[in-house]
């Protein structure tokens, strides 16, 4: 039986740390050559209670909280390198900002060939026998696994899978390549995080693809 077809793909990069949402605004991004002037002119910006800054660009969405920076691609034609460069550029502008973790999320929505194949995903990942006498007509709602890293970096590989109900026979898969920033005496933790992102980016992309391919071979039958 053929495997699933890709419905859409997306990319989200998150950085956990300590940020000042007030300073991240479109003109500031233009001044530091991270965003084109025409893109900033059409950008939507929200600043809520000084605790959240949200900027919607034609190709990316930035959300800055006091404890997190998140950059998401807004459409599939966005080059992943654009998202990487925007995150790296922001961190290099704020090198002394405390940063504890970086997560690179490769997300995909796929569509099974048949309803039987779609139902088989839940049967493979979460066998129903366990729930006999506990739930009536049990079905997988959300599923997540975590594995240790195979490299010499701190962090984890996390995979989340859940059914989609707005796409016929749809399944959502998120591969989160999570990196913990070493807790050491560094005067520029955000700069260290920027260096790490640039270093690991190609392997993170490759790893997400490999994980999905191997997973799909086993759950879509």
N, C-alpha and C positions, 0 to 999 in steps of 0.2 A: 504494500500500500504506500502511496506517495506521502511525503511529509507535509507539514503545514506550509502555507504561503504567508509571506510577510505582509501585514496590513499597514503598519507604520513603525518607524523607529525614532527614538529621541535620546537626548543626552542631557544629564543634569550633573553638575559638579557642586558639591557642598564642602564648605570649610567651617569647622567649628572652632570658635575662639572668642575674642572680645573685640567688638567692632563699634564704630560710632556711625549710626545710620545717617546722621545729619549731613555729614560731609560728602556722601556719595550722591551726586546729582548730575544731570546731563552735561551742564557746562563744564563742570569739573572734569568729567571724562573727556570732553573735547580738548580742554587745556592740556591734558596729559597724553593726547594722541591715542586714546583708547577707542574713541568713537568718532565717526565723521560728523562734521558740523550739521549737514543736512539730516543725518539720522537723529541727532540730538534735538533738532528743531521739531521733529515730528514725534518725539518720544512722549510717553505719558508718565508722569511722576506723581507718586503719592508719598506723603510723609505723615505718619500717624503717631501722634503723641511722642514724637522724638524717639520712639522705640522701633520704628519700622520704616524703611525706605524701599519703595517698589518702583522700579523703572522698567517700562516696557518699550524696547527698541523694535525696529522692524524685524530683526533676526534673533533677538535674545531678550530674556526677562531676568532682571536682577532683583533679588530680594535680600535686603540687609537688615538683620536683627542685631540686637546687642551681643548675642552669642553665636550668630551664624551668618555666613555669606553663602548665597546660593545663586548659581547662574544656570539658566536652562535655555536650550535651543528652542526657538519658537516654530520652526518648520523643518521639514526633512531635508531641504536643499542647503541648509546651513552647513558649511564645512566645519567638521569637529575641531579643526585647528583654530578656528575663530573663537570658539568657546574657551579652549585652552589658553589662548593668548590673552583673552580678556581677564580670565581669572588670574593668570600669572602676572599680568600688568597691574592689576589692582593690588595684589599682595606685595609687589615690588615698590609700589607707591607708599605702602604702609608697613615697612619692614619690621618695625618694632611691635606690631600688633601681636598679642598672644594668640597662638594657634596650637590646637591640640590634636586635630584630626582632619584628614582630607578624604573625601569619598567621591569616586568617579563612577557614576551610574549609567550603564548602557541599558536602555529600555527598549523593548520590542513588543508589539502586538501582532500576534499571528492568528491565522484562521485555519482550523482543522479541515480536512477534506470531507469528513462526514460527522454526523452526530455521534455515531459509535466511537469514532476516533477521539472526539472531544471528551466524551464520557470516560474513555480509557485513560485519560491523563489523571483524573482523580482516582481511578482504580489502581493505577500504578504507584502514585505517590502516597495515597492515603487509603489503604484497603478498608472496605466497608465492614468486614467481619468484626473488627475491633468494637464497632458501635452497636452490634446486635444487642437488643434489649436495653439500649441506652437512649438512642435517638431513632425516630421513625424516618425512613427514607433519607439516611445521611448522605451528604454530598460535600465535596471539598469546597471550602469557602476561601481560605487563604492558607498558603503553605510557604514555609521558609526554612532554609538550612544555612549553616555557617561552617566554614572550614578554615583550618590554619593556613597561613601563607607558606608557600614552598620556597620563597626567596629569603634573604637575610634581613628583610624589613619587618617592622612591627605592624600589627593590624590583623585583618581577616578578610576572607572572601565570603560574601553573603549573597545568596540567591533567593529571590522571592517569586512565587508563581501563584496566580489566581485566575479563575475563570472570568471572562468578560460577558456581560449580558446585553450590551448595546451593539455588539458585533456577533453575528450568527456564528456559533461554534468558535468564539474567540478566546484567546488565552494571552494573558499579560505575563511577561518575564522580565525581571530586573536583576542584572548582575552588578553588584556593588563591590568595587575594588576599594577597600578601606585601608587607609594608611595612618598609623599613629605617628605623630611628630615626636621624636625622641625628647624625653624630659631631661634636658641637659642645659648647662649654662650657655645659652645663646642670646646674644643681644639683639638678634634679628630673627625671631622665630617665624614670622611671615615670609621673610626672605628665604629661609630654609625650606619652608613649605613650597614656595615657588620653584626652587631648584628641584625639589622632589617630583613635583608634577611634571616638569619638563623631562626629567629622567625616566619616569615610569610610564609616561603616556603611551608610547608605541606598544609596550607589552600589555598594558591594561586593555587596549583595543583588541589585541590579538587574543588575550585570555577570555574576554567576554564572548567573542565569536566562537572560540573552541568549546567553551562551556555550553553555549546554546546548542551547537551542533551535536555534541555528545549526548546532551540531555534529550534533544528531540528524537534522536535515534532510539532512545529507550522508552520514551513515554508516548510517542505517536506511532501506533502500530495498527 
